[in-house]
């Protein structure tokens, strides 16, 4: 078995867009882990797609197609991008890469030749890269130390810094730059400078490949790059071995009588799964993971071989004719690769379809291209400084979420004591919940979506579907024990959170990111079993108000919107005013007060299910993951778990006693509409008198504010909206929440639809038209007149 290595390539591309296809072949042939490119000549926003790789740029500060550098790195490697350095005298793209010998900064450096450098400039540049780095690039500096017969002033200064510092030069000693001008002597401008590594750990060689006046260099670091965790069971694992090993679970004789036994059983089950996955994994795992070479036609392979031979001959002899032949061959190769790429695109488009026979490939590709790219931006910490590494980002995000997952403190002490006393009171006798059966678990597993990301345990739904009956029977034992003991396993209460940027928000602000919680799949199956039993309880279904349309069967946003629009239209037809308030409950799901939720749940749930739900909410933890780095583990003191199966129903239970039309006395009951969809709440009143409609709405808002304070709910008055629907002149004179006036709007977006004063939907239609034009522009490559997309799809 060969020793795992980290392969780092270096190349001055003189324009990366033109050479992208040839670079793709190079990356595949040599299985490059990290490619450092200089003189990319790319504008801000310009992108190149290289399958299996991510690209991080340092553009020229002018924004024009000049200079620049980029780090191209395998997407499966654990890495985090750092803020690029982009000034007129240097463009440095850099990432932190996790390896078996520690974290190293890998940087692509381009130093334009026209700028003047002094010793202090080099010292400051290396200091910015840290104590352990590999910086490869075009330094435009000549010195004998890295293979030049003559030295230039910049080269002398760089050599001085290297000689008196802890840095080392890694070069081939051969020229890497062969100018198209035959009068210029070949020189060594491309090389690596390292810090924190012994030269014995690095190998380097020059390759006669790629089309540029610079030769690429390949450096090999004898260290293992760490890969991001993917799945517990590899896709190419031996399924028979996996199932056979798990069948041994039928021989396990385990009694589960208390909470610790449930945790032990869960741990045993996961350890058996890990053992089975390791036994079933391919024997030469690192060889299987290596990149597969691209399948190229013989004509292109012949062109590549011939171009390399001519390049070597030109490097050996310096014959200008060889250089001319090489340029012509490079142009021929570029055209051949462009024709091949276009043929592949035409074939791909021709095979797209919108039905099941093509696996809905047309919709899949359009969905992928419509998705907004997630920005990789630096984050500001609470002190106002910048997070320099992904690890620092994880801690800042985690600390922010820890504060977010704590309850507000508005509830009066008398209610808090009442809640506490009730929670400590004994239960009434009741029948135990129905037992979980193997058939029930199989039916749930068969409905699991295969593309859901796994939780911290890396157990995905695809693997769960492969479990043999013996393993499922052991799971049934655990599930029934959870119901009997009233304890939810600790391993299923840990969330791995990734942060997604909110479109249109400032990417440097920590509050501009939405947490996405990844929970263990087995815990979600247990949640579904609990929920199925809760929904059979009449007290639970009756408690959730009929105006709550969120997370209910055959209830959706269209039905709720129809209620709101129909109510306002009826008022307008009767020459009445419909006055509405659209309320924003701040961090509604994340701030749910657990004692208040349990107080309401205890009144509705059967005792044993209540105990399981209570355990489900207690002692929950989370960590934040960014670029493969994990934060410290943080507690969750409030909220319903985001991404959970039980969470939406628990929130509906928590909000089930919110005020109805009862507090309103200024207008009749049928003239009040309450519409909620999860935490989106709208209240409308109507009357021929604008003052009466406003007074009725204010009565309800006062009652709602009192309810919110009692149960530690915060309403953000700044994001609430007041809208008057009418054909008549005059608007609502104003309503307030907690003494703060709610801003009056001429139109408001509710559940995705912009509702204007006269319900003409003109603003909504205009917004849809603008969004449609933007999407059409982004899909121009797909619907262009000359492409091969079939009209039949």
C-alpha positions in Angstrom: 0.0 0.0 0.0 1.4 3.4 -1.0 1.8 6.1 1.5 -0.9 8.8 1.3 0.4 12.1 0.0 -0.9 15.6 -0.6 -0.3 16.7 -4.2 0.0 20.4 -4.8 0.3 21.8 -8.3 1.5 25.3 -9.4 0.9 27.0 -12.7 0.9 30.5 -14.2 -2.1 30.2 -16.6 -1.9 33.5 -18.3 -5.7 33.4 -18.5 -7.5 30.6 -16.7 -10.7 30.7 -18.8 -9.0 29.6 -22.0 -7.1 26.8 -20.4 -9.8 25.4 -18.1 -10.5 22.3 -20.1 -6.8 21.4 -20.4 -6.4 22.1 -16.6 -9.3 19.7 -15.9 -7.4 17.0 -17.7 -4.2 17.8 -15.8 -6.1 17.7 -12.4 -7.5 14.3 -13.4 -4.3 12.7 -14.8 -2.2 13.7 -11.7 -5.0 13.4 -9.1 -4.1 16.9 -7.8 -5.4 17.8 -4.3 -4.6 21.5 -4.5 -3.8 23.6 -7.6 -2.3 27.0 -7.2 -2.8 29.2 -10.2 -1.5 32.7 -10.9 -2.3 35.3 -13.6 -5.9 33.9 -13.7 -7.1 37.1 -15.5 -10.6 36.7 -14.2 -13.1 39.3 -13.3 -15.1 39.4 -10.0 -18.1 37.1 -10.4 -16.6 35.1 -13.2 -16.6 31.4 -12.5 -15.2 28.2 -14.0 -16.7 24.8 -13.2 -14.2 22.0 -12.4 -16.1 18.9 -11.2 -15.0 17.8 -7.7 -13.1 21.1 -6.9 -13.8 24.4 -5.3 -12.0 27.6 -6.4 -11.1 30.6 -4.2 -9.9 33.8 -6.0 -7.8 36.8 -5.2 -8.8 39.2 -8.1 -6.8 42.2 -9.1 -8.2 45.2 -7.2 -9.2 47.0 -10.4 -11.7 44.2 -11.1 -10.4 43.9 -14.7 -9.1 40.8 -16.4 -5.5 41.1 -15.2 -3.3 39.5 -12.7 -5.0 37.6 -9.9 -4.5 34.2 -8.3 -6.6 31.2 -7.3 -6.5 28.2 -5.1 -8.3 25.2 -6.6 -8.9 22.5 -4.0 -10.8 19.2 -3.9 -14.2 19.8 -2.3 -14.0 16.7 -0.1 -10.9 17.9 1.7 -11.2 19.6 5.1 -10.3 23.2 4.4 -11.5 26.8 5.1 -10.9 29.8 2.9 -9.1 32.8 4.3 -9.7 36.4 3.3 -7.7 37.0 0.1 -5.0 39.7 -0.1 -5.7 41.9 -3.1 -3.6 45.0 -3.8 -1.8 46.4 -6.8 1.5 44.8 -5.8 0.2 41.4 -4.7 -2.7 39.1 -5.2 -2.7 36.1 -2.8 -5.5 33.5 -2.5 -5.1 31.3 0.5 -6.9 28.5 2.4 -6.3 26.6 5.7 -5.9 22.9 4.9 -6.2 20.2 7.6 -3.6 17.4 7.3 -2.3 14.6 9.4 0.7 16.9 10.5 -1.5 19.8 11.4 -3.2 22.7 9.8 -1.2 24.4 7.0 -1.9 27.6 5.0 -1.7 26.9 1.3 -1.4 30.1 -0.8 -1.3 31.0 -4.5 0.9 34.1 -4.8 1.2 36.5 -7.8 3.5 39.5 -7.5 3.3 41.7 -10.6 6.7 42.6 -12.1 6.1 46.4 -12.4 5.8 47.0 -8.6 8.8 47.8 -6.4 9.4 45.6 -3.4 11.6 46.0 -0.4 12.7 43.6 2.4 9.9 44.7 4.7 7.3 43.9 2.1 8.3 40.3 2.0 8.5 40.0 5.7 4.9 41.4 6.1 3.7 39.1 3.4 5.1 36.0 5.0 3.9 37.1 8.5 0.3 37.3 7.1 0.6 33.6 6.0 1.3 32.3 9.6 3.8 30.0 11.1 3.2 27.0 8.8 2.5 27.6 5.2 3.3 26.5 1.6 3.1 29.5 -0.7 3.5 28.7 -4.4 3.4 31.3 -7.1 5.0 33.6 -9.6 7.2 35.9 -7.6 8.8 37.5 -10.6 12.1 37.3 -8.7 15.3 35.8 -10.1 18.1 34.3 -8.0 20.6 31.4 -8.2 19.0 29.8 -5.1 16.0 28.7 -7.2 17.7 28.2 -10.6 18.4 31.5 -12.3 21.9 32.2 -13.7 21.5 35.9 -12.8 19.8 37.7 -10.0 17.5 40.7 -10.1 17.0 43.3 -7.2 13.7 41.7 -6.1 15.3 38.3 -6.1 18.2 39.5 -3.9 15.8 41.0 -1.4 13.7 37.8 -1.3 16.8 35.7 -0.9 17.9 37.9 2.0 14.5 37.4 3.8 14.7 33.7 3.3 18.3 33.4 4.4 17.7 35.2 7.7 14.3 33.7 8.4 12.8 30.3 9.0 11.7 29.9 5.4 12.9 27.5 2.7 12.7 27.5 -1.1 11.2 24.6 -2.9 12.1 24.7 -6.6 13.2 22.3 -9.4 16.3 24.3 -10.3 15.1 24.4 -13.9 13.5 27.2 -15.9 9.7 27.5 -15.6 9.2 30.5 -17.8 9.9 30.3 -21.6 8.9 33.6 -23.1 7.3 33.7 -26.5 10.1 36.2 -27.3 13.1 34.1 -28.3 15.5 36.9 -27.3 14.5 36.5 -23.6 16.4 33.9 -21.6 14.3 31.2 -19.9 14.1 31.8 -16.1 12.8 30.2 -12.9 10.0 32.5 -11.7 7.6 29.9 -10.3 8.5 28.1 -7.1 7.3 27.4 -3.5 8.3 29.0 -0.3 7.6 27.0 2.8 7.6 27.5 6.5 7.3 24.9 9.2 8.2 21.9 7.1 11.4 20.0 6.7 12.6 19.6 3.1 12.5 15.8 3.6 8.8 16.0 3.6 8.5 17.6 0.2 9.3 16.5 -3.3 9.0 18.7 -6.4 9.2 18.3 -10.2 8.5 20.2 -13.4 6.0 18.9 -15.9 6.0 19.5 -19.6 2.2 20.0 -19.8 -0.5 22.7 -20.1 -0.5 25.6 -22.6 1.2 28.7 -21.3 4.6 30.3 -21.4 5.0 28.9 -17.8 5.5 25.2 -17.0 3.5 23.7 -14.2 5.2 22.4 -11.1 4.0 19.5 -8.9 5.0 19.3 -5.2 4.2 16.3 -3.1 3.8 16.6 0.7 4.2 13.3 2.5 1.1 13.9 4.8 -2.5 12.8 4.6 -5.0 15.4 3.8 -8.1 15.1 6.1 -11.4 14.5 4.3 -14.8 15.7 5.3 -17.0 13.0 6.8 -19.4 11.7 4.2 -21.5 8.7 5.2 -21.1 5.8 7.6 -21.4 3.3 4.9 -19.4 3.8 1.7 -21.4 3.7 -1.6 -19.2 1.0 -3.0 -19.3 -1.1 0.2 -20.0 -4.9 0.2 -23.7 -4.9 1.3 -23.7 -8.7 2.0 -20.9 -8.3 4.5 -22.6 -5.4 6.1 -25.9 -7.2 6.5 -24.3 -10.5 7.7 -22.4 -8.7 10.5 -25.5 -7.0 11.7 -27.5 -10.2 11.8 -25.4 -11.0 14.9 -27.6 -8.5 16.8 -30.2 -11.3 17.1 -27.8 -13.0 19.5 -27.6 -10.0 21.9 -29.6 -10.6 25.0 -30.1 -7.2 26.6 -32.6 -6.1 29.3 -33.6 -2.4 29.1 -35.2 -1.3 32.4 -34.0 2.3 32.9 -32.6 5.3 31.1 -28.9 4.3 31.3 -29.9 1.0 29.6 -31.4 2.8 26.7 -28.2 4.9 26.2 -26.1 1.7 26.4 -28.3 -0.1 23.9 -28.2 2.9 21.5 -24.4 3.0 21.8 -24.1 -0.7 21.2 -26.3 -0.5 18.1 -24.2 2.3 16.6 -20.9 0.5 17.4 -22.2 -2.6 15.6 -23.2 -0.4 12.7 -19.7 1.1 12.6 -18.0 -2.3 12.7 -20.2 -3.6 9.9 -19.5 -0.5 7.8 -15.7 -0.9 8.3 -15.8 -4.6 7.4 -17.8 -3.9 4.3 -15.6 -0.9 3.1 -13.3 -1.5 0.1 -10.0 -2.9 1.1 -7.9 -0.2 -0.7 -10.0 2.7 0.3 -7.5 5.4 -0.7 -7.1 3.9 -4.1 -10.9 3.7 -4.7 -11.2 7.3 -3.7 -8.6 8.4 -6.3 -9.9 10.4 -9.2 -10.7 8.5 -12.3 -8.9 9.6 -15.4 -11.0 11.4 -18.0 -11.9 9.3 -21.0 -10.4 11.2 -23.9 -10.7 10.4 -27.6 -7.5 9.1 -29.3 -7.1 12.2 -31.4 -6.9 14.5 -28.3 -4.5 12.0 -26.6 -2.3 12.1 -29.6 -2.3 15.9 -29.6 -1.4 16.0 -25.9 1.5 13.5 -26.4 2.8 15.5 -29.4 2.6 18.8 -27.6 4.5 17.5 -24.6 7.3 16.1 -26.9 7.6 19.4 -28.7 7.6 21.3 -25.4 10.5 19.2 -24.1 12.4 19.6 -27.3 12.0 23.4 -27.1 13.1 23.4 -23.5 16.2 21.3 -24.5 17.2 23.2 -27.6 15.6 26.6 -27.4 14.8 26.4 -31.1 12.3 29.1 -32.0 10.7 26.8 -34.6 9.8 24.3 -31.8 8.2 27.2 -29.9 6.1 28.1 -33.0 5.1 24.4 -33.5 4.2 24.2 -29.8 1.9 27.3 -30.1 0.1 25.9 -33.1 -0.4 22.5 -31.3 -1.7 24.3 -28.2 -4.2 26.2 -30.4 -5.3 22.9 -32.1 -5.7 21.3 -28.7 -7.7 24.2 -27.3 -10.1 24.0 -30.3 -10.4 20.2 -30.0 -11.2 20.4 -26.3 -13.7 23.2 -27.0 -15.4 21.0 -29.7 -15.5 18.1 -27.3 -17.0 20.1 -24.5 -19.7 21.5 -26.8 -20.5 18.0 -28.0 -20.9 16.9 -24.4 -23.1 19.8 -23.6 -25.3 19.1 -26.7 -25.6 15.4 -25.8 -26.5 16.4 -22.2 -29.1 18.8 -23.3 -30.6 16.4 -25.8 -31.1 13.8 -23.1 -32.8 16.1 -20.7 -36.4 15.3 -19.9 -39.2 16.4 -17.6 -40.7 13.0 -16.8 -39.8 10.0 -14.7 -38.1 8.2 -17.7 -35.2 10.7 -17.4 -35.5 11.0 -13.6 -36.8 14.5 -14.1 -33.3 15.6 -15.2 -34.5 18.9 -16.7 -36.0 20.1 -13.4 -32.9 18.9 -11.5 -30.5 20.9 -13.6 -32.6 24.1 -13.6 -32.9 23.9 -9.8 -29.2 23.6 -9.5 -28.5 26.6 -11.6 -31.2 28.7 -10.0 -29.6 28.2 -6.6 -27.7 31.1 -5.2 -24.0 30.5 -4.5 -23.2 30.6 -0.8 -20.6 33.4 -0.2 -17.4 32.5 1.7 -17.0 35.6 3.7 -15.1 36.7 6.8 -17.3 37.1 9.9 -17.1 39.8 12.4 -16.8 38.7 16.0 -18.6 40.5 18.9 -15.6 42.7 19.7 -15.7 44.1 16.1 -12.7 42.2 14.9 -12.5 39.6 12.1 -12.6 35.8 12.5 -9.4 34.7 10.8 -10.1 31.0 10.6 -13.1 28.7 10.2 -12.6 27.4 13.8 -13.0 31.0 15.0 -16.2 31.2 12.9 -17.6 28.1 14.5 -17.2 29.5 18.0 -18.7 32.9 17.0 -21.7 31.2 15.4 -22.1 28.8 18.4 -22.0 31.6 21.0 -24.6 33.5 19.0 -26.9 30.5 18.8 -26.4 29.7 22.4 -27.8 33.1 23.3 -30.6 32.6 20.8 -31.5 29.2 22.3 -32.4 30.8 25.6 -35.9 31.9 26.7 -37.0 35.5 27.2 -37.9 36.5 30.7 -41.3 38.3 30.5 -43.6 35.9 32.3 -44.9 37.1 35.7 -43.6 35.4 38.8 -47.1 34.2 39.7 -47.5 32.4 36.5 -44.0 30.9 36.7 -44.9 29.5 40.2 -48.2 28.1 38.9 -46.4 26.4 36.0 -43.7 25.0 38.3 -46.3 23.6 40.8 -48.3 22.0 38.1 -45.3 20.3 36.5 -44.4 18.8 39.9 -47.9 17.5 40.5 -48.6 13.7 40.1 -50.1 12.1 37.0 -53.5 10.6 36.6 -53.7 6.9 35.7 -54.0 6.1 31.9 -53.3 3.4 29.4 -49.8 3.0 28.1 -49.2 3.9 24.4 -49.4 1.2 21.8 -46.3 -0.9 21.3 -44.1 -0.3 18.3 -44.1 -3.2 15.8 -41.5 -4.4 13.3 -44.0 -3.8 10.5 -44.6 -0.2 11.6 -40.9 0.6 11.6 -40.4 -1.0 8.2 -43.2 1.2 6.8 -41.6 4.3 8.2 -38.2 3.4 6.9 -39.6 2.7 3.4 -40.9 6.4 3.3 -37.6 7.9 4.4 -36.2 10.4 1.8 -32.8 9.2 0.5 -31.2 12.6 -0.1 -31.5 13.9 3.5 -28.1 14.8 5.1 -27.2 12.6 8.1 -26.6 13.9 11.6 -23.5 13.7 13.7 -23.5 9.9 13.6 -23.2 10.0 9.8 -25.9 7.3 9.5 -28.0 8.3 6.4 -31.4 7.0 5.3 -29.9 4.9 2.5 -28.0 2.8 5.1 -31.0 2.5 7.3 -33.0 1.0 4.4 -30.3 -1.7 4.1 -30.6 -2.9 7.7 -31.6 -6.5 8.0 -34.6 -7.7 10.1 -32.4 -8.7 13.0 -31.1 -5.1 13.3 -34.6 -3.6 12.9 -35.8 -5.9 15.7 -33.1 -4.6 18.0 -34.3 -1.0 17.1 -37.9 -2.0 17.9 -36.6 -3.1 21.3 -35.0 0.3 21.8 -38.1 2.2 20.6 -40.5 0.4 22.9 -38.1 0.9 25.8 -38.2 4.7 25.1 -42.0 4.6 25.4 -42.0 2.4 28.5 -39.3 4.2 30.4 -40.2 7.7 29.2 -36.6 8.6 28.2 -35.3 9.9 24.9 -31.7 8.7 24.2 -29.0 11.3 24.8 -27.2 10.4 21.5 -30.3 11.4 19.5 -30.5 14.8 21.2 -27.3 16.3 19.7 -27.6 18.5 16.6 -24.9 19.3 14.1 -25.7 22.8 12.8 -24.5 24.3 9.5 -25.0 28.0 8.7 -26.6 29.1 5.4 -26.4 32.7 4.3 -29.7 34.6 3.9 -30.0 36.1 0.5 -29.6 39.8 0.5 -28.1 40.1 4.0 -24.7 41.4 4.8 -22.4 38.3 4.7 -20.0 39.7 7.4 -22.8 39.8 10.0 -23.3 36.7 12.1 -27.0 37.3 12.2 -27.2 37.1 8.4 -27.0 33.3 8.5 -29.7 30.8 9.0 -29.0 27.7 11.1 -29.8 24.3 9.5 -29.9 21.6 12.1 -28.9 18.0 11.2 -30.3 15.4 13.6 -29.6 11.7 13.9 -31.9 9.8 11.5 -32.8 7.1 14.1 -34.0 9.9 16.5 -36.2 11.2 13.7 -37.8 7.7 13.3 -38.5 7.7 17.1 -40.0 11.1 16.8 -42.3 10.0 14.1 -43.5 7.0 16.2 -44.2 9.4 19.1 -46.0 11.9 16.8 -48.2 9.2 15.3 -49.4 8.3 18.8 -49.9 11.9 19.8 -52.1 12.6 16.8 -54.4 9.8 17.9 -55.2 11.7 21.1 -58.4 13.8 20.7 -57.3 16.3 23.3 -54.2 17.2 21.2 -56.0 17.6 17.9 -58.9 19.6 19.5 -56.4 21.9 21.2 -54.8 23.2 18.0 -57.0 26.0 16.8 -58.7 25.7 13.4 -57.1 28.9 12.2 -53.6 27.3 12.5 -52.8 26.0 9.0 -49.1 25.2 9.5 -48.0 21.6 9.4 -51.5 20.2 9.1 -52.8 17.7 6.6 -54.6 19.2 3.6 -53.8 22.7 4.9 -51.3 24.9 3.2 -50.4 28.5 2.3 -52.9 28.7 -0.6 -55.8 27.8 1.7 -54.7 30.3 4.3 -54.2 33.1 1.7 -57.6 32.4 0.3 -59.1 33.0 3.8 -57.3 36.3 4.1 -58.0 37.6 0.6 -61.7 36.4 0.7 -62.2 38.2 4.0 -60.8 41.5 2.6 -62.7 41.2 -0.7 -66.0 40.7 1.1 -65.3 43.8 3.1 -64.6 45.8 -0.1 -67.7 44.5 -1.8 -69.8 45.6 1.2 -68.0 49.0 1.1 -66.3 48.3 4.4 -62.8 48.7 5.7 -60.7 45.7 6.4 -57.8 46.6 8.7 -55.1 44.0 9.1 -52.0 43.5 11.4 -49.3 41.1 10.3 -47.3 40.1 13.3 -43.7 39.1 13.5 -42.9 36.8 16.4 -39.1 37.1 17.0 -37.3 33.8 16.8 -40.5 32.0 17.5 -39.3 28.4 17.3 -35.9 29.0 18.9 -37.2 30.9 22.0 -40.1 28.6 23.1 -40.2 28.5 26.9 -39.8 24.9 27.8 -41.7 25.0 31.2 -44.6 26.8 29.5 -44.6 24.2 26.7 -44.5 21.3 29.1 -47.3 22.9 31.2 -49.6 22.9 28.2 -48.4 19.5 27.0 -49.0 17.9 30.4 -52.7 19.0 30.1 -53.1 17.4 26.7 -50.6 14.4 26.4 -51.0 11.0 27.9 -48.6 10.6 30.8 -46.1 8.3 29.2 -45.9 10.3 26.0 -45.5 13.4 28.1 -42.5 12.0 29.8 -40.9 11.1 26.5 -41.5 14.6 25.2 -40.1 16.1 28.4 -37.0 14.0 28.0 -36.8 14.9 24.3 -36.6 18.6 25.2 -34.2 18.3 28.2 -30.4 18.4 28.0 -30.2 19.0 24.3 -26.9 20.1 22.8 -25.5 21.3 19.5 -22.3 22.2 17.8 -21.7 24.3 14.7 -19.7 22.9 11.7 -17.9 25.2 9.2 -15.6 23.8 6.5 -15.0 20.6 8.5 -14.3 22.4 11.7 -16.5 21.9 14.7 -17.2 24.3 17.6 -17.4 23.3 21.2 -20.6 21.7 22.4 -23.2 24.1 23.6 -26.5 23.6 25.5 -30.0 24.3 24.2 -32.2 25.9 26.9 -35.2 26.9 24.8 -37.0 26.3 21.6 -38.4 23.3 19.7 -35.6 21.5 17.9 -35.2 22.8 14.4 -35.3 20.1 11.8 -37.1 17.7 14.0 -40.3 15.8 13.3 -41.9 16.7 16.7 -40.9 20.4 16.6 -43.7 21.9 14.5 -46.5 20.0 16.4 -44.9 21.1 19.7 -44.9 24.7 18.6 -48.6 24.4 17.6 -49.3 23.1 21.1 -47.4 25.9 22.7 -49.3 28.5 20.7 -52.7 26.7 20.9 -54.1 29.0 23.6 -53.3 32.3 21.8 -56.3 34.7 21.9 -59.2 34.1 19.5 -61.9 36.6 18.6 -63.2 36.7 22.2 -61.3 39.9 23.4 -62.8 41.9 20.5 -66.0 43.8 21.4 -66.0 46.7 18.9 -67.0 44.4 16.0 -69.0 41.2 15.6 -67.4 37.8 15.8 -67.8 37.1 12.1 -66.0 40.4 11.4 -62.7 39.1 12.9 -60.3 36.9 11.1 -57.3 35.2 12.7 -54.9 33.4 10.3 -51.8 31.7 11.4 -49.3 29.5 9.5 -46.7 28.3 11.9 -45.5 31.6 13.4 -46.8 33.8 10.6 -49.8 35.5 12.2 -52.3 37.8 10.6 -55.3 39.4 12.3 -58.0 41.3 10.3 -61.1 43.2 11.4 -63.8 44.8 9.2 -66.4 47.4 9.6 -68.1 50.3 7.7 -66.4 52.6 10.2 -62.6 52.8 10.0 -62.5 53.7 13.7 -64.6 50.7 14.7 -62.4 48.3 12.7 -59.2 49.9 14.1 -60.6 49.7 17.7 -61.4 46.0 17.3 -58.0 45.3 15.9 -56.3 47.2 18.8 -58.4 45.2 21.3 -57.0 42.0 19.8 -53.4 43.2 19.7 -53.6 44.2 23.4 -54.8 40.7 24.3 -52.2 39.1 22.1 -49.4 41.2 23.7 -50.6 40.1 27.1 -50.6 36.5 26.1 -47.1 36.9 24.6 -45.7 38.4 27.8 -47.3 35.6 29.9 -45.5 32.9 27.9 -42.2 34.6 27.2 -42.9 35.4 23.6 -41.5 38.5 22.0 -43.2 40.4 19.2 -40.9 42.6 17.0 -43.1 45.7 16.4 -40.5 47.1 13.9 -41.2 44.1 11.5 -44.9 44.0 12.0 -47.1 45.7 9.4 -50.5 47.4 9.4 -52.4 47.4 6.1 -55.8 48.8 5.2 -57.8 47.0 2.5 -60.5 49.2 1.0 -61.8 50.9 -2.2 -62.7 53.9 -0.1 -60.5 56.7 1.0 -59.1 56.8 4.5 -56.7 54.5 6.3 -56.3 53.0 9.7 -55.4 55.8 12.1 -52.8 53.5 13.7 -52.5 50.5 16.0 -49.8 49.8 18.5 -48.1 46.9 20.3 -46.7 47.4 23.7 -46.9 51.2 23.2 -45.1 51.1 19.9 -46.9 52.2 16.7 -47.0 49.6 14.0 -45.9 51.0 10.7 -48.7 51.4 8.1 -47.9 49.9 4.6 -49.6 50.2 1.3 -48.7 46.6 0.5 -47.3 43.7 2.4 -45.9 40.3 1.5 -47.7 37.5 3.4 -47.0 33.8 2.8 -45.2 34.7 -0.5 -47.9 36.9 -2.0 -47.8 40.7 -2.0 -51.2 42.0 -0.9 -51.8 45.7 -1.9 -54.5 48.0 -0.6 -57.1 47.3 -3.3 -56.0 43.6 -3.8 -55.2 44.2 -7.5 -52.0 42.2 -7.0 -50.2 44.6 -9.4 -47.1 44.8 -7.2 -47.0 41.0 -6.9 -47.2 40.6 -10.6 -44.5 43.2 -11.2 -42.2 41.3 -8.7 -42.9 38.0 -10.4 -42.1 39.5 -13.8 -38.8 40.9 -12.5 -37.9 37.6 -10.9 -38.9 35.7 -14.1 -36.7 37.9 -16.3 -33.8 37.3 -13.9 -34.2 33.6 -14.0 -34.6 33.6 -17.8 -31.3 35.4 -18.1 -29.6 32.9 -15.9 -31.1 30.0 -17.9 -30.1 31.5 -21.3 -27.5 28.7 -21.8 -30.4 26.3 -21.6 -33.0 28.0 -23.7 -30.7 29.6 -26.3 -31.9 29.2 -29.9 -28.7 27.2 -30.9 -28.7 24.6 -28.2 -29.8 21.0 -28.6 -32.6 20.9 -26.0 -35.4 18.8 -27.2 -38.8 20.6 -27.6 -40.5 17.4 -26.6 -39.3 17.7 -23.0 
